[in-house]
């Protein structure tokens, strides 16, 4: 049974982060070969997850599929045509195992959006505002840093 999380904390820590990452790799939620390293400031880690986006000033949440995540932003797919610069509240849920998950909310801004899949949905890139993940969502920040270290050891 999954318990609700508060303040971005992991509910049950029966496993270390490294074990959780290895479990995600085995389940296919993270594909090692797909960890993206480019000219971006931060590594993007492919993560199969769902998030909810709420446009500033609105109450309606839109379900989006997360394709990658970094400490600076995320990429995903949606049926909503978000505009570049649009500010959003991002509510993330990442399953670490059958019993553990990280949940948190961050403010973000759409960096780009483009129509894909023959016009059926939009791919988008979102940047988290003020690099706030480390301060506001420390569990999510540590988890992503653990993934970075696992894929790109120093």
C-alpha positions in Angstrom: 0.0 0.0 0.0 1.4 3.4 -1.0 1.1 6.2 1.5 0.7 9.8 0.7 3.8 11.9 0.8 4.2 15.3 2.2 6.8 18.0 1.5 8.6 15.9 -1.1 9.7 13.2 1.4 10.0 9.5 0.7 7.2 7.7 2.7 9.0 4.4 3.3 12.7 4.1 3.1 13.1 0.4 3.1 15.7 0.6 0.3 18.6 2.9 -0.3 18.4 5.2 -3.2 20.9 3.1 -5.1 18.8 0.0 -4.7 15.7 2.0 -5.8 17.6 3.2 -8.9 18.6 -0.4 -9.7 15.0 -1.6 -9.2 13.9 1.1 -11.7 16.5 0.0 -14.2 15.3 -3.6 -13.9 11.7 -2.6 -14.3 12.6 -0.6 -17.5 11.5 2.7 -16.0 15.0 4.0 -16.6 17.1 2.9 -19.6 20.8 3.4 -18.9 21.8 3.8 -22.5 19.3 6.7 -22.8 20.7 8.9 -20.2 21.2 12.1 -22.1 24.3 14.2 -21.9 24.5 17.2 -24.1 25.2 20.9 -24.0 22.6 21.3 -21.3 23.6 22.5 -17.8 22.4 19.3 -16.2 22.1 15.7 -17.3 18.7 14.5 -18.4 17.7 11.2 -17.0 15.0 9.2 -18.9 12.2 8.5 -16.5 8.8 7.0 -17.3 6.3 8.8 -15.1 3.2 11.0 -15.0 3.0 14.6 -13.8 0.2 17.1 -13.5 0.6 20.6 -14.8 -1.5 23.6 -13.7 -1.3 26.9 -15.6 -0.8 29.9 -13.5 -4.2 31.4 -12.5 -6.2 28.2 -13.3 -7.4 25.3 -11.2 -7.5 22.6 -13.9 -4.7 20.0 -13.8 -3.5 18.4 -17.0 -2.0 15.0 -16.9 1.3 14.8 -18.9 3.7 12.0 -19.5 7.3 12.6 -18.4 10.0 11.3 -20.7 13.1 12.8 -19.0 14.0 14.8 -15.9 16.9 16.8 -14.6 17.5 19.0 -11.6 16.8 22.0 -13.9 13.8 20.8 -15.9 11.8 18.1 -17.6 10.6 16.9 -21.0 7.3 15.3 -21.7 4.2 14.8 -23.9 0.8 16.4 -23.6 -2.4 17.0 -25.6 -2.4 20.7 -24.4 -0.7 23.3 -26.7 1.4 25.1 -24.0 3.0 28.3 -25.1 6.7 29.2 -24.7 7.1 31.2 -21.5 3.9 29.9 -19.9 4.3 29.5 -16.2 3.1 26.2 -14.6 2.9 24.3 -11.3 4.4 20.9 -11.9 3.3 18.1 -9.6 5.6 15.0 -9.9 5.2 11.5 -8.7 8.1 9.0 -9.2 7.8 5.4 -8.1 11.0 4.1 -6.6 9.6 0.6 -5.9 6.2 -1.0 -5.3 6.1 0.7 -1.9 8.2 3.9 -2.2 7.6 7.0 -4.2 8.8 10.6 -4.3 6.2 13.3 -4.8 6.7 17.0 -5.0 5.6 20.2 -6.7 7.8 22.8 -8.4 7.2 26.0 -10.4 8.3 25.9 -14.0 8.2 27.7 -17.4 7.7 26.2 -20.9 10.9 26.6 -22.9 9.6 25.0 -26.1 6.6 23.0 -27.4 6.2 21.3 -30.7 3.5 19.2 -32.4 4.5 15.5 -32.8 3.0 12.1 -33.7 1.2 13.4 -36.8 -0.5 16.2 -34.8 -1.8 14.0 -32.0 0.2 15.4 -29.1 2.8 18.0 -28.2 6.3 17.4 -27.0 7.5 20.1 -24.6 10.5 21.2 -22.5 10.0 22.8 -19.2 12.6 24.6 -17.0 12.1 24.7 -13.3 12.2 28.2 -11.9 15.0 29.6 -9.8 16.8 26.2 -9.6 14.6 25.6 -6.6 14.6 21.8 -6.5 17.5 21.4 -4.1 15.9 23.7 -1.5 12.2 22.9 -2.0 12.3 19.2 -3.0 15.5 17.7 -1.4 14.4 14.1 -1.8 13.8 14.5 -5.5 17.1 16.4 -5.9 19.1 13.7 -4.1 17.4 11.0 -6.2 18.4 12.7 -9.4 21.9 13.4 -8.2 22.2 9.7 -7.3 21.1 8.7 -10.9 23.7 11.1 -12.3 26.4 9.6 -10.2 25.4 6.1 -11.1 25.5 6.8 -14.8 28.4 9.2 -14.9 30.7 8.4 -12.0 33.5 10.9 -11.4 
